[in-house]
Amino acid sequence: MASYGCEGDTCRIDAVISMDAKGQIVLPKDLREKANIRPNDKLAVVACEKDGEICCIMMIKAEKLAGAITKTLGPLLKSITTREE
């Protein structure tokens, strides 16, 4: 699997999925199990935008959103905005 650095953490591609005609996607079972995603869990969809286009879409369990934003997205967004200045 390909791995990419995310400000000290490792991000990797765990699955490549397709969207159907209704706009629905299926997360593979092994990924749901690794992420401890259960039926009826709420997932927040976080989109990063650059130059007016969405360049990255992430999903995170809603219950962990606040901590994850502070720990993960904060440094990532800081590095992005620092590069643009």
C-alpha positions as CSV (number, residue, x, y, z in Angstrom):
1,M,0.0,0.0,0.0
2,A,1.2,3.5,-0.7
3,S,1.9,5.7,2.4
4,Y,2.0,9.4,2.6
5,G,3.3,11.6,5.4
6,C,0.7,13.7,7.2
7,E,2.7,15.9,9.5
8,G,4.3,13.1,11.5
9,D,1.5,10.6,11.1
10,T,1.2,8.0,8.4
11,C,-1.7,8.2,6.0
12,R,-2.2,5.3,3.6
13,I,-4.6,4.2,0.9
14,D,-6.6,1.3,2.5
15,A,-9.2,0.9,-0.2
16,V,-10.3,2.3,-3.6
17,I,-14.1,2.4,-3.8
18,S,-16.6,3.4,-6.4
19,M,-19.8,5.5,-6.2
20,D,-22.9,4.1,-7.7
21,A,-25.5,6.0,-9.8
22,K,-27.3,7.0,-6.6
23,G,-24.2,8.6,-5.1
24,Q,-23.7,5.8,-2.6
25,I,-20.5,4.2,-1.6
26,V,-19.7,1.0,0.4
27,L,-16.8,0.9,2.8
28,P,-15.2,-2.5,2.7
29,K,-15.8,-4.7,5.7
30,D,-12.1,-5.0,6.7
31,L,-11.8,-1.2,6.7
32,R,-15.0,-0.8,8.8
33,E,-13.7,-3.3,11.3
34,K,-10.2,-1.6,11.5
35,A,-11.9,1.7,12.1
36,N,-14.5,0.2,14.5
37,I,-17.4,1.6,12.4
38,R,-20.7,0.0,13.4
39,P,-24.2,0.3,11.9
40,N,-25.8,3.7,12.8
41,D,-22.4,5.3,13.7
42,K,-22.3,8.9,12.5
43,L,-19.4,9.9,10.2
44,A,-18.4,13.5,9.6
45,V,-17.3,14.2,6.0
46,V,-14.5,16.8,6.0
47,A,-13.5,18.4,2.7
48,C,-10.4,20.4,2.0
49,E,-10.6,23.0,-0.7
50,K,-7.8,24.5,-2.8
51,D,-8.2,27.0,-5.6
52,G,-12.0,26.7,-5.5
53,E,-12.0,22.9,-5.9
54,I,-12.4,20.1,-3.4
55,C,-9.0,18.4,-3.3
56,C,-9.5,15.9,-0.4
57,I,-12.4,14.3,1.3
58,M,-12.0,12.5,4.7
59,M,-14.4,10.7,6.9
60,I,-14.1,10.7,10.7
61,K,-16.3,9.3,13.4
62,A,-18.4,12.2,14.6
63,E,-17.7,11.4,18.3
64,K,-14.0,11.9,17.7
65,L,-14.2,14.9,15.5
66,A,-13.2,17.6,17.9
67,G,-10.0,15.8,19.0
68,A,-9.1,14.8,15.5
69,I,-9.4,18.3,14.2
70,T,-7.1,19.6,16.8
71,K,-4.6,16.8,16.5
72,T,-4.6,15.9,12.8
73,L,-6.2,18.6,10.7
74,G,-4.8,21.6,12.6
75,P,-1.2,21.0,11.7
76,L,-2.1,19.8,8.2
77,L,-4.2,23.0,7.5
78,K,-1.4,25.1,9.1
79,S,1.1,23.6,6.7
80,I,-1.1,24.2,3.7
81,T,-1.8,27.8,4.6
82,T,1.8,28.5,5.4
83,R,2.8,27.2,2.0
84,E,0.3,29.5,0.2
85,E,1.5,32.7,1.9
